[in-house]
């Protein structure tokens, strides 16, 4: 049991070190200046991992509500002083 708790603590610490957009920030990045609005409440399970070669770019995954179901999505995002921006168009996860 102690080993499982230690692994959980290590994984939690690793996740906390990677910047991740909030629901509001991701909704704003997905909507863009001219794009359709996405409600922050329609986004959940947001997780990002850093890209070694680009310290301000992240591979992100999230779940997005579509009608009565939740679909998995992914994209690359960049963070700067202006907030989060999409690098690539989002695509559905397999």
Secondary structure, DSSP 8 states (H G I E B T S, - for coil): -HHHHHHHHHHHHHHHHS----HHHHHHHHHTTTS----GGGEEEEEEEEETTEEEEEEEEEEEEETTEEEEEEEEEEEETTEEEESS--EE--
